[in-house]
Amino acid sequence: MTDRAHHPQAPLRRPPRLAPGARVAVVAPSGPVPEERLEAGLDVLRGWDLDPVAAPHVLDRHPRFPYLAGTDADRAADLQRAWCDPSVAAVICARGGYGAQRVVDLLDWEAMRAAGPKVLVGFSDVTALHEAFAARLGLVTLHGPMAAGVDFLKNARAQDHLRATLFAPETARVIAGTSGGALVPGRARGVLLGGCLSLLSADLGTPYARPSARGGLLCLEDVGEQPYRLDRSLTQLLRAGWLDGVRGVLLGSWEECGPYERVRDVLADRLGGLGVPVAEEFGFGHGAGALTVPFGVGAELDADAGTLTLDEPALL
């Protein structure tokens, strides 16, 4: 049997871009969604000349677990129904939280593959879906702001960058980090992947986790995790060999993870020995004005300049 862990990342299939009037479905695969934020997000999407449709269970609450937006079966059904609806061009998650891991095993991946390529947008807990869509569908997905996210609703930069990526992706081929620089200097080429650090470490050993980050440009961010917990997740990835062969690392936001100086020390300690460029505070994730990063697209990272140049537009 071939050891897949030694295979580099390959670019994934790109879905079509959106056009004015396109129908997009908003789903809640994870945490509960405040109705007023959902309505505000739908209004933003309508302002982009899209036709947003909220999934039937998007405002549900799980009867026993208040951290879930409805039952696992209903959340999975909403996602699958939206994806398999031929009139829907994109599926945008309403928010993260927790719960996507409980959904992935309930999806009919054969039916979703047969539905053809379309756009998936989300981040945070949606990391579990990014990994599953890469593994099961071989599709580029967008690590970007979500329809009912506070930062998305209140930040023009987050809205503008997602909108450009969706409608005119050739204008978003160079992604400039917002405030950071090089934790480890240098340039690197690879295929973008990653997401929320704690979700990536929790995904190890599942059928949906990629065997390693070899050949990739790994994007990492998190929220509400103290430095020792970040250390634990990074150490888990290191001990599992998952970071072997990674080409470069982009670090996003670390909201509510403690003083950044302490977080930075952990990141430098755990990642500095990889011998690859590491760009910090790149501007994606849970921070205000989060940039949209396409996972599955080849790119070049210039850690010193704080730029990411895509080999091709995120969407066709």
N, C-alpha and C positions, 0 to 999 in steps of 0.2 A: 504494500500500500504506500502511496506517495505521502510524504510528510508535508501537509499543507502549510504548516507553520513556517516553512522556508520559502514559501511563494510570496513575492512582493505583491503589493496592492495593484490592481488594474483599474483603469477608469471605468465607471459604470455608465449605463445607458441614460441619456438625458431626456427628460420629458419635454413636451412642447411648451413654449412660453404662453402666457395668457394674452387674450385679445379683449378689447372693450366689449362689454356685454357678456363675458364668460360667467358661467354659473360656478360658484365655489361653495362647498359645504363646510360648515363649522361644526366640529365634533368635540366631545369632552371625554377623552380616553383615560383621564387621570382624576384630578381633584374637582370638587364642586365649583360651579361657576356662578358668581353674583349676576343677577339678571340685569342690573343697570349697566354693568361693565360689558356684558354681552351685547346689549342694545347699542351702546356707544361704539363698540367694535364693528358691528354690522353697519352702522352709519358711516364709519370711515371707509369700509369696503364699497359701500354704495357710492361714496364720493369719488371712488376710483373708476366708476362706471362698470362695476362688477355687479353680479346678481347673487348676493350671498343668501344661503338657505341654512337655517339652524337645524341640526339633526333633532329627531323627535325627543331624545332623552337628554339633551344637552343641559337642561336645568334640573335634572333629577338629583336626588340625594339618596345615598344608600341607606336602607332602613336600620342597619346596625353599625355601620362604620362611617362616621361623618366626614372622614377624609377622602371618601370616594364619591364621584359624581354618578350615582346610580349603581345598579348591579353590574357585575362583570359581564354577564350575558348581554345586557342592554347596551353597555358601552362598546362592546365588541360588535354587536349588530349594527349600531350606528356607523361605526367606522367602515365595516364591510359593505353596508348598503350604499354609503356615499361613494366608496371607491369603485364599486361595481356599477354605479349608475352612469350610463353613457353620456348623460347630459352634463355631468360634473367634470370640470377641467382641473380642479385643485381641491385638496382637502386641507383645511387650516385648523389646527388645534386651538381650542379656546384658551387653555391654560395648562400648566404642568401640575406639580404637586406630587402625587403618588398614585399608582394604579395601572400604568401602562404594561408593566411586567405581568400583571394578572390577565391582560387582554390578549397578548400575542399568541398564546397557545389555543385560543378559541377562534382564531381567524381561519378562514378557508383560503389558504395561500394559492391553491390551484385556481380557484375562481378569481382571486384578485390578480393573479398573473394574466389570466385570460382577458381581464378587463382592459389591459393595455396600460401604457405609461401615462401617468399624470403627476401633478405636483403635490408633495407633502411638505407642510411647513410646521415647525414647532421646535422647541428646545427644552431644556431642563429634564423632566421625567420622560419627555418624548424621545430622549436618547435611546431608550429601549426599542422604540419604533424605528429610529434611524438604523440601528443595528439590524433589526429584523428585515426591514425593507431592502437593505443592502444584501443580506444573506439569502433571502427568499425570492426577491424580485429583481435584484441586480440593478436597482434604480438610484440615480442621483436624487437626494432629498435636500431640503433647505433648512439649515439650522438658523432659524430666524424668529422674530417676535411673533407672539400669538394674539389672536383676535381680541381676547378679553384681558390681556395683560396690562397692568397699570403703566409700565414704562412705554409700551406701544401707544396707548391711548393719549399719553401726555407728552410724547417726544417726537418732534418733526423729523429728526435725523433717522430714527428707527423706521418711521413710516416711509420716508423718502427712499431709503436704501432698499427696503423690501419691495417697494413699488417698482423701482428701477430694475431690480433683479427679476421680478415677475413679468414685466411688460417689455423691457428693453435691456436684456441681460448683457448685450455687447457694451453698454455704457457702464457696467459694473464689473469689468474684468480686472481692474486694479482696485484692491481693497486696502485702504490705508489705515493702519492702526491709529487709535484715537489719542493715546497719551503716553504709551510706554516706549521702550527701546529694547535693547538686546540684553537679556540676562546672560546669554552666551552668544557672542557674535558669529556671523557667517551667513552663507547662503545655502539653500537646500532645495531640491526638487522632489516631489512626490505627489501622491493622491491624498486629498483631504478626507479626514475621518475624525471621529471623536464625539465630544459632547460633555455631559456632566460627569465629572470624575467618579463620584460615588456610584453612579449608575453603571459606568463602564466596569468598575471593579466588581459590582454585584452581578453583572451579566456573565462573568467568567464561568465556563463550565456548562452553560446552557446551549441548546441547539442553535441559538440565534447569534451567539457571539462569534465574531471573526477570530480565526486562530491566533492572530497577532497583528501588531501595527507595522510589521515589516514593510518597508517601501513607502510608508505613508508620512504625511505631514499631520501630526496629531494635534487636534484642538482640545484644550482642557479648560474647564471652568466649574464653579460650584457655588452654592449658596448655603449659609447657615451651618457650615461644617467647621469646627474648631481646628486649629493647626494640627493637633495630634491625630484627628480623624482624617485630615488630608494626607498626613504622613502615612497612616495605616493603609489608605486606598492606594497611594503611589507605591508603597512597599509591596503590597499585594500584586500589583501589576508587574513590578520588577521581579519578584520571586517567582511568579508564574512564567517568566520569560516573554510576557506579552509585549514588552517594549524593545525586545531584541530586534535590531535592524531598522528601527524607526529612523526616518531621514531628518526630521526637524519637529519642533514643538512650538505651538502658538498657545499662549496663555491668555484667557479672557478675564472676566470679572470674578471677584471673590467676595461678593457682598455678604456681610454679616458673618464672616469667617475669622474675625478678630483683627487686630492691627495689621496693616499690610506688611509692615516690616517683619513681623513674625511669620506671616504666610510666605513672604518672599524667601526667608531663610529656609523654610521647609522645601519650597520648590527648587531652590538652588542646590540644596543638599541632595535631594532625591533625583533630580533631573540633570544636574551639572555634570555628572559622571558619564552620561550617555555619549559624549563626544560629538554632539550635533548642535546646530543653532537652536536657540530658544528665544522667542520674542515674548515679552511680557506686556500686560495691560493692553491687549490688542483691541479691545472694544466690542467683543461679542459676549453673549451670555446674559446674566441677570442685571448687569449695570444699565444705567440710563442711556438711551440712544443706541441700543445694541445693534451691531451690524449683522447682516445676513451672510452666512458662509455656506456655499454649496458642498455637501459631502459627496465624494465619489468623483470629483473633478480633479484632474492633474493641475499642479500649480508650482510656482517658484516662490519661496519665502526669502526675503532679504531682511534678516533680523536687525541689522544695523539701521537700515532705512525705515523699518517698521512697515513694510509693504508686502502684500501677497498678490501675485500676478497670475491670474488663471490662464491655463493653456487655451481654453476655449470658453465661450459664454456658458453660464450655468445651465441654461435651457436652450432648446432648439428654436 
